[in-house]
Amino acid sequence: MTKIILNGREIEADPTKPLIAACEGNGAAVPHYCYHAGLTPVGSCRICQVEVKEGERPGRVVVACRTPVSEGMVVNTESPAAHETRRECLEFLLKDHPLDCPICDKAGECTLQDVTYNEGQSEGLTKEPRDNFEKRKSLGDKIVLDQERCILCSRCVRFFDEITGKSQLAIVGLGSRSRIETFADRPLVGNYQGNITDICPVGALTLKSFRFKARVWNMTKKSSTCGECSRGCSVSVEVLRKGEVKRIRPRFNEDINKWWMCDTGRFALDGANPTNRVPALVRGYSGLEAADSDDAVAMARAAHAAVDKHVLIASPWVTVEEGEGLKALASSLNTEALFLSPAANDLKDDLLHTGDPCPNRRGLEELGFVGKSAEEAMELLAQAESATLFGERIAELIGLDNLKSLPSTVRTFVFDGSSGAGLLEAPALQAVVGIANWVERPGTWVNIDGERGKISAARTAPSGIRQPSSVIADLLHTSEVAR
């Protein structure tokens, strides 16, 4: 480590990182737009100016993102010279960038807005007319570009060049005519497009699916883990007024996904916001009827006590904590603990996506669960007297048509986070209990590399929807008593 003086105090700085990293890591905030810790620094926005003195040489103002640290360097991030230079750079950035913050989708999380407000610069100072760049330019099926808001930080360009390795954006034109464009005006492609909206420091790049859908100050954010593959990327789940999940974004994790996530996980909003949920259904004289969840659980308990040949199959979305309870339940029923193991998909890549859609495969296997395909599961179910299917998406993974084909002699109970109405025609189905999904409950998943990721309750489950842990406790308690 290298020792430097930062704002009057001695600190240790990593010599492999630029000066701005030492400042940010030691509580000295320096405004910046083009710099991103996950990308190569280019020093294009010029606003990260700090005053540096080395040895006997007089102090000079330099860009912190392109300046390496050296032993004994004296750095002042708050000197008058540094602030004056930043203000001059800010004026240049605001020459064409409109101060339309009240209507901009980035309002509330835009660092240019923050610096402009702190500097008291409520309007551009230049007299020249603004350049007319294209507004609401579609870059494909996911991204919209407002060229007039772009400050040419080049983060998006560098992301495709350096992270995905497939260049798709470029700065074209010279001088004041420079702008961001796709190559030959082709639409963006790939499973990582959404990341450029995260790293865009202004409102130039926005998601079509989120654009004008919510204001960031009306959303609550909760740290969680993505469940769309076995990578288990760390994410932030953002909920509008504790109702609908509006946005899922990556959360920095050095060991798993760093600053990034794939679009498959980013746009997994339908799974987070299921519409076909029912608290409980039980079979009555006229078929499946709405009921209290306690009655549905009681029916499952009675079936567990009445017959001998049981099958218990868990969803790969159940947590480690839920898996421990289900393992104990399977033991009490004298049956093997199984989980549904769908086939790998074609989304595997060299960056993050593993192609394995099971977020907790390793966690369940470490608990002793055995994976079964939908076909293998159906063979076991057809021979059972009672079947307990537990966990988020379990009915979808086994297949509604498969469940409808089960004979009525297999007394089947489904504990799922989304299914309900779609199972009405399954003659074997005795009860359905709605349980909380991954954005409504806490727990732990273990990813492909053995890293443990926490999921959190970003919102409260709808009325009547049970927490899986409480349902398992009820089933386990009665099974042990019957035994």
N, C-alpha and C positions, 0 to 999 in steps of 0.2 A: 504494500500500500504506500501511497505517496502523501506526505503531510503538506497541507496548504493552509493559508489563513483565509477564512471566509467570513466576511463582515465582522472582523475583529476577533474571531475565535479560531483556534487550531482544530482542524478536522483531518481525517484520513480519507483519501480519495482513491478510487480504483484507476490505475494508470491506463487500463485498456478501454476506458469509457471517456467520453468528452466531458468538458468542464460542466456543462449544463446538468449532467447526471449527478455530479457531486453536489451541485446547488440544490437540485430537486430532492435529493436524498437526505439533505441536512436542513430542511425547513426554510430554504431561501428560494421562494417562488420566482421564476423568471418567465415572462410571457414568451410563448413560442407557437408557431403554426406549422412550419415545414418539418420541424424535428419530431420524430417519433422513436421511442426506444427500440422498437422492433424493426426499424428501417435504417438504411444508410443515411447519415446526415448530409445535407446538401447546402444548407445556409442560404436558402433563396428568399425567405421572408424577411430576414435581417432584423427581426425585432427582439431577439434574445441577447441584446447588447448588455455587457457588464464591463466594469472598469477593472483592468488587470495591471499589476505592477510586478515585474520580475527583476530581481537584483537591483543594480544601480540605474537601470533604465527608467525613464519617466513613465507614469501610468498611461495606459492607452485603452480606448474602448474597442472591444472585439465581440464577435458573435460567439456565444458560449457553446453552441452546438458543434462548431468546427475547431474549437480550441482544445488541445490536449492539456492535461494537468502536468505540472512540473514541480519538483521539490522546492518548497519555500515560496511558491506563488502567492501573492496577496490579491484577493478578489473582493471587490465591493459591488454588490448587486443594486445598491440603493444610492449610489453617488449621483449628484446633479448631472454630471456628464452622461451617465448611462441613461437616466430618465429622459433627458433632452433628446438623445439620439433615438430612443424608442418612440418618442412622440413624433419625431420627423418620419420615422418608418411607418407609423400608424397613419399619418396623413397620406402617405403614398399608397398604402393599402386601401384606404377609403376613397381614393380618387374615383374608382369605378364601382366598388362594392356599395350597394345601396343600404342605407340605414332604415330598412323596412322591418325592423325587429318585431313589431307587434303582429305582423302577419306571417313571419318566417317560421317554418316548421322546426327550426333549430333553436328558436328562442327559449331561453331558460337553461341551455346547456352549450351555448356558443361562447368560446373563449374570446373571440373577437368582440362580441357584444360586451363581455365583462371588462376587457381592457378599455374599450371605447367609453364605457360608463365611468370607469375609474379615472380616466383622463379628462372627463367632462367634455368630450368632443361629440356633441349631439348632431353635428352635420359636417359634411365635407367642406374643406376650406378652399378648394380649387374653383376657378370661375369657368374653366373649359367645359364644354358639353361632355356628357358621359358617352362612352362607346356603347353601341347597340348590339349586345350579344344575344344569342338565342336563349329564350326562356322556355321552361318546361320541355326540354328536349329528351325524348325517350331514348334510353340506352339499352332497350330490350324489354323483357317481361318483368323485371324486378326494380330497375333503377331509373330515376328521373334526374336530369342535370339542369340546373339553372346556371347558365354560363355567366350571367351578369353578376352572380354572387361569388363566383370562383376567384380566389386570390392566388392561384397558380402555385400552391404549396408543393404540388407534385406528389403528395402522399399516395394518392390513388394509383398514379403511374408506377411508383416504386413498389407498391404492394403486388401488383401483377408481375412486375419484372422479377422481384426478389423472393416473394413468398410462394406464389403459385408456379412461378417459372414459365408462365405463358403470357407474354406481353399483349395487352389488349387496348391500352390507353396511351396517348402521347400528347405532349404540348406541341401544337402546330401553330404556324404563323410567326411573324417576327415582331419584336418590340411591343407596341400597344395593341397589335392585332393578335397577340398570343392567346390561345384558348385550349381547353381540353377537348379532345375528340377521340373517338374510337378509330381504329385503323380502317380506312376505306368506308367509314360510316357504318360498319357492321355492328349488329347488336352484341352486347356482352354475353358470354357463355360461361358455363362452369358452375361448380357447387360452392363457390366462395365469394360471390359477387357482393353479398350484403356487408362484408367487412369494410368496403370502401366508404360506406355511409357512416360506420362507426368512427373511422379515423379522419373523415373530412372535418376540419375544425370549424367550418361555417355551414351555412345552409345550402351549399351548392349541390350536394349529392344526397338524395333522400330515397327512402323505400316507397314504392308505389302502394304497398299494402298498408303502410302506416301513415302516409302523407295526409295531414289534416284530420286524423282520426282522434287525436288526444293531445292535450297540453301536458308537458312533462311534469309540471308542478301539481297536476291532478292525479298523478300515478304514484303508487307505492312500489318500492323495489325490494326484492328479497333475493339473497344469495342462494343458489341452488346448483343442481347438476343436470346436464342434458341427458335425456333418456332415449335418444334416437339411434345410438350405436354403443358398442362396448368401450369406446374411448372415454366416455364420461366427462366431456368438457365442462369446465366450471362456467356457469352462466348467471346472469341476473334476470329474474322474472319480474316483469313490470305490469302491474295491475291497475286498471282505471277504477279509482274509487272503490277498491276491494271487490270489484265485480269481474269483468272480463279481462283476461290476459291479452294485452295489446301488443306487447313486444318482448322478445327474448333476445338478449345480447350476450356476447362473451364477457367473461370476467377473468382478469389476469390470473394465470396459474403457471408458474415457471416450469413445473414438472409435467404438465399435461397438455394444455392447449395454448399456452402463452397468452397472446392478445386476441386469438382468432377462434372462429367456429365455422362450421359448414352451414350452407343454406338449408339443408334438410332439417337440422335442429332449430335453426332460426325461425323457420316458417312452420313449425309443428304446432300451430295454434289451434287447429281443429281438435287435436288430441287433448290439449289443455282446456278447451272450451267445448266439451261435448254437449249436444243438444237433446239427445234421446235418453235422458236419465230418468229413472224412477226409483223412489226410495225402496219399494219392495213389491213383489208380486208373489202370490201363492196360488196353487191350483185349488179351485173350488168346483162346485157343481157345473158351472157354465164355462169352465176353462180357467185361465190365469186371470186373477183379479187383484186390484190394488189392495195392499194390506199394510199393517204396521211391520216394520223391520224386525221387531222382537218376535212376532208371530212366525215370520219366515225363518228366523234363526232357530226358533223352537221346533219347527218342522224338520229342519236338518238334524237337530240333536236327536229327535225321536227316531229318524231313519238310521242314524249312527248306532243307536242302541238296539234297533230291531233286527238288523241283518248282520251277516258276517263278512261278506265279500265286498270290500271297499276299494275305491280308487281315489287318490287325492293328487290333483295336478295343479301346480302353481304357475302363475305367470312369471316370465323373466323380469317383470317390472316390480315384483315384490321386493321389499328391502331386506337387508340382513336381519334386522330385528323381527320383521314379520316371518321371515324364513325360519328363524329359530322356533317361533311358536307353531308354525305349520309342521316343522319336523317333529315336534313333540306330539302334535295332533295325529300325524301319520303313525307314529309309534303306538299311541294309545288305541288306534284303530287296527293295529297289526297289519299295516300295509306299507309299501315303499314310498318314500317321499320323491315325487317326480316334478319336473318342470317342463313346460312346453318350450321346445328348442326349434324355432323356425330356421329354414335354410338361409345361408348367406345371400345377400343381395348384390347387385352390380354396382354399388356406390363406393366400393373400396378404392382408396387412392393413396398416394405417397405422403399426404400431408396430415390428415386427421382421421377421416372416416375409415372404420375398420371393415365395413361390409357386414358385420355381425349386428343384427338389430336387437340383441339382448343386452340391456344396460347392466344387469347384475348376474350375468352368467357365472363369472368367476366366484362371486360371493356365494351363490347357491351351491356351486360345485364344492366349494370349501366346506360348506355345511353338510355335505353328503347327499345332496339332491342329484338325481339322475335325469339327464335331458332326454326327451322323447319328441320325435317329429309328430305332426298332426296325424299322420297315418298310423304310427305306432300307438299313439294315444287312443285313437278310435278302436283299435283292436283290443286294448285293455278295457276300455269303457264298455264295449259290447258284452264282455264276460262278467261285468260287475253287477252287484245288487244295489249299491249306492255309489254315486259319483259326486265328489266335491271339486269344483273348478273354481280356483281362487286367484284373484288379482286382476289388475288393470289389463284390458284388451284380451283377456283369456278366451272369451267367446269368439272374438274376431280371429284370433290365432288358430283356434281349432277349426273354425269355419261354421257358419250358421247352418249351411246345408248338411254338414256332417252331424251336427247336433240334432237337426230335425230327423235324421235317419235313425237315431237311436230308438230301440223299442221301449215301450212304456214300462217294461219290467226293470229298467235301469233308473232308479230314483235319483234324478240329477238336480244338483243345487249349484247355482252360479252366483258367485260373489264378484262383481265386476264394477268398474268405474264408469262405464258408459252404456253397456247393453241393457236392453229391456224389451222395448216393443218388438224388436226384430226376432225375439225368441218365442213369440206367442204361439207359433205353429209347431213347436217341438213337443211331441207327446210325452217324452221322458221327463221333461222339466217339471219339477215340483215347486221350486221357489227361486226367485231372483232377489238378491239384496244389493242395493247400490252402495258402493264404498267410495271413499275419497280417492282422487287421482293424485298424480305426482306433484301438482301445484297446491294441494290441499292437505298434505300430511308431511310429517318429518320422518327422517330415516337415513339409511346409509346404503349406497351401492358401491361395489368393488369393480374397478374397471379392468381392462384386459391386462394391465401391467401390475395389478395388485394395489393400485392407489385407491384409497377410500374417499368417496365423494358424498357430501351431505345433500339431501334434498330438504326443502323447507316448505312450510305452509305459507304460501304467498297470499292466500285468501282463505276465507272460511268456507267449508263445504256447504252446499245448499241444505235447506231444512230436510231432515229425514235421511240424509246420506250419512252412513256410519263410517267411523274410522276403522280401517282394517284391523288394527291391534285390538280394539274392543270386541270385534266380532270373533277373532281368533280366541281371545280369552274366554268368551262365552262358550264357544264350541269345545275348547280344550277342557274347561272345567267340567262340563256335563259328561264328556266322553270318559274322563278319568273316574267320575262318580259311577257311571254305568259299568265301567270295567271292574 
